[in-house]
Amino acid sequence: MVRFVIRRLLLLIPVLWGVLTVTFFLMYVVPGDPVLALAGERYDEETLREMRKELGLDKPLAVRYVEYIGRVVRLDLGRSFMTRRPVMESIRERFPRTLILAFSAMVLAVACGILIGAVAAWGRFPVLGRMLMGGTLVGVSIPVFWLGLLLIYVFAIKLSLLPPSGYGGGSFNHIVLPAVTLSFASMATVARVTRAGFLDSISGDYVRTARAKGLGEMIVLGKHVMRNALIPVITIVGTDFGSYLSGSVLTESIFGWPGLGRFIVQAILKRDFPVIQGAVLFMAVIFVLVNLVVDLSYGMIDPRVRLKGGGL
Amino acid sequence: MSGPGWIFRRFCGHRAALAGLVLLLAVIVCALLADLVSPGRPGDIDLERSLRPPSLHHPFGTDPFGRDVLARVLHGARISLGVGLLARTISLVLGIVLGIVAGYFGGKTDSALMRLADITFAFPALLLLVAVMAVVSPGLVSLFITLGVVGWAAVARLVRAQVMAVKEREFVQAARSAGAGDAAVIVRHILPQCLSPIVVVYTLGLGMTIMAEASLSFLGLGVQPPAPSWGRMISNGIIYMRTAPWLTLFPGLVLTITVCSLNLVGDGLRDALDPKRVGHLPGRRGTS
């Protein structure tokens, strides 16, 4: 297990370095002079030179690259072009909001997904099961932004039950629609995997043994079938949680949720490049770290994974 | 035991997949015949008939400029399918070439390529697309190139795994000892063995790519106006949600149907091509 963890951590280094490099060059390929684009119509040579200096654009590429890595290692992601505010400060303010939304969506996806999958696998209500599975197919095919708009139309505009958008201090009413929207695809995938896992393990020898020794159906399902069926669910939940944490760009934009995803969309509209660069970097690092945790926990639950060395 | 006929019969035995295929063909036919079937041209502006609700004359209603929504949805199908196919083909070619190079030759090239794939996967899928589209100049060409290039890693990993599994098999060894060169071994013996997973990953990926294009266009980073794109039509409809919901409803519905049909077909193909598979898991990668 220790070797497995060390191996995974070592693999992290080239990936993080690559992420840094990609975000650095993203800024570099911006067509035209970012300073000119930023200064717009009203500029004089003096301001331009100052801005170039601040951005370090007067130095050679290699120097800028090294300086960039040095800054990032010290957690300095630069300042916004527009507000002059350090990017890291804005991220620190917005990340908890993204976290709340991602967490709510994940809880919803896991709870409902497992329930739906189990009901569908159970086979007691075949028609309901088929309908639910058809629903999961729609669930993975529906565009998240359109789903969000539909929910706003029905629950906020037509029924006036819930607020259409906004943060509302993180109140329950405000979080319902974005959380449902965000969780929908995961819920559908979790349901499918749970069903497949249930059907797989329900025919296992150990289940027959459990039944033969006279255990109740609920205990057999809950204890023996469930445990084996749920291993693959962890992967899905983990990966999706990682991508939600790294800013659910579309969902947050639709619902005006002031988290990281909306932060980056606003920065793109204003062409605020330091914010784009810093936020993308932060999100990618979070994503990598969450995926690492998922991999490690997977290795802990299923010994076969770490014997293979978790080969990629 | 196998062969096209057998695969076709297995596919047709899969009712959901068949339904998906019919839907998909309907979308493709509509896209091809958009000029014939649509009521009027997608760019026809007529402020007299602005924001009309769906009617016999305008089945999907009209937008604020009086353009027919059905005509725009039909022409949007061309863009969605076109961008999807082109982008997917780019991913496929890049993925196959790099996957084969990594899997067949192994060693340093392999680990370098796989670390590159790790880096691509280190970004949440949509975020990387958004970031790249934010800095390149917008337009159709940069859109499908970006979508295509970003999608290489998944294909490459799959092809690599397949190549590694196949290259030690007896018939490949036999061909090599009979004097076949690397190129001949790859093209004649290894590539055909990778075909079925490639077909599946292409179809499932097509749905995801179309969704990604719509998401980017929705954020204003994809197809630029006045070209009719489903994502853009949905985002333009938001401010009219209270008064003219058909502006967002219909493009989204058609987009869902298209992606759904591709997922169904992809699932069906996977089951038909791989006799061992039972579970159904349509491919998707976080577009949230």
Boltz contact constraints between the chains, C-beta under 6 A:
constraints:
  - contact:
      token1: [A, 14]
      token2: [B, 115]
      max_distance: 6.0
  - contact:
      token1: [A, 15]
      token2: [B, 118]
      max_distance: 6.0
  - contact:
      token1: [A, 15]
      token2: [B, 119]
      max_distance: 6.0
  - contact:
      token1: [A, 15]
      token2: [B, 122]
      max_distance: 6.0
  - contact:
      token1: [A, 18]
      token2: [B, 119]
      max_distance: 6.0
  - contact:
      token1: [A, 19]
      token2: [B, 122]
      max_distance: 6.0
  - contact:
      token1: [A, 26]
      token2: [B, 131]
      max_distance: 6.0
  - contact:
      token1: [A, 26]
      token2: [B, 135]
      max_distance: 6.0
  - contact:
      token1: [A, 29]
      token2: [B, 135]
      max_distance: 6.0
  - contact:
      token1: [A, 30]
      token2: [B, 135]
      max_distance: 6.0
  - contact:
      token1: [A, 31]
      token2: [B, 137]
      max_distance: 6.0
  - contact:
      token1: [A, 140]
      token2: [B, 282]
      max_distance: 6.0
  - contact:
      token1: [A, 140]
      token2: [B, 284]
      max_distance: 6.0
  - contact:
      token1: [A, 141]
      token2: [B, 256]
      max_distance: 6.0
  - contact:
      token1: [A, 141]
      token2: [B, 259]
      max_distance: 6.0
  - contact:
      token1: [A, 141]
      token2: [B, 260]
      max_distance: 6.0
  - contact:
      token1: [A, 141]
      token2: [B, 263]
      max_distance: 6.0
  - contact:
      token1: [A, 142]
      token2: [B, 256]
      max_distance: 6.0
  - contact:
      token1: [A, 143]
      token2: [B, 211]
      max_distance: 6.0
  - contact:
      token1: [A, 143]
      token2: [B, 214]
      max_distance: 6.0
  - contact:
      token1: [A, 143]
      token2: [B, 255]
      max_distance: 6.0
  - contact:
      token1: [A, 144]
      token2: [B, 288]
      max_distance: 6.0
  - contact:
      token1: [A, 145]
      token2: [B, 218]
      max_distance: 6.0
  - contact:
      token1: [A, 146]
      token2: [B, 234]
      max_distance: 6.0
  - contact:
      token1: [A, 146]
      token2: [B, 252]
      max_distance: 6.0
  - contact:
      token1: [A, 149]
      token2: [B, 248]
      max_distance: 6.0
  - contact:
      token1: [A, 153]
      token2: [B, 241]
      max_distance: 6.0
  - contact:
      token1: [A, 153]
      token2: [B, 245]
      max_distance: 6.0
  - contact:
      token1: [A, 157]
      token2: [B, 242]
      max_distance: 6.0
  - contact:
      token1: [A, 182]
      token2: [B, 288]
      max_distance: 6.0
  - contact:
      token1: [A, 192]
      token2: [B, 281]
      max_distance: 6.0
  - contact:
      token1: [A, 196]
      token2: [B, 279]
      max_distance: 6.0
  - contact:
      token1: [A, 243]
      token2: [B, 124]
      max_distance: 6.0
  - contact:
      token1: [A, 243]
      token2: [B, 286]
      max_distance: 6.0
  - contact:
      token1: [A, 243]
      token2: [B, 288]
      max_distance: 6.0
  - contact:
      token1: [A, 244]
      token2: [B, 288]
      max_distance: 6.0
  - contact:
      token1: [A, 246]
      token2: [B, 124]
      max_distance: 6.0
  - contact:
      token1: [A, 248]
      token2: [B, 288]
      max_distance: 6.0
  - contact:
      token1: [A, 249]
      token2: [B, 126]
      max_distance: 6.0
  - contact:
      token1: [A, 249]
      token2: [B, 130]
      max_distance: 6.0
  - contact:
      token1: [A, 250]
      token2: [B, 215]
      max_distance: 6.0
  - contact:
      token1: [A, 251]
      token2: [B, 288]
      max_distance: 6.0
  - contact:
      token1: [A, 268]
      token2: [B, 134]
      max_distance: 6.0
  - contact:
      token1: [A, 276]
      token2: [B, 134]
      max_distance: 6.0
  - contact:
      token1: [A, 280]
      token2: [B, 131]
      max_distance: 6.0
  - contact:
      token1: [A, 283]
      token2: [B, 127]
      max_distance: 6.0
  - contact:
      token1: [A, 284]
      token2: [B, 122]
      max_distance: 6.0
  - contact:
      token1: [A, 284]
      token2: [B, 123]
      max_distance: 6.0
  - contact:
      token1: [A, 287]
      token2: [B, 124]
      max_distance: 6.0
  - contact:
      token1: [A, 288]
      token2: [B, 122]
      max_distance: 6.0
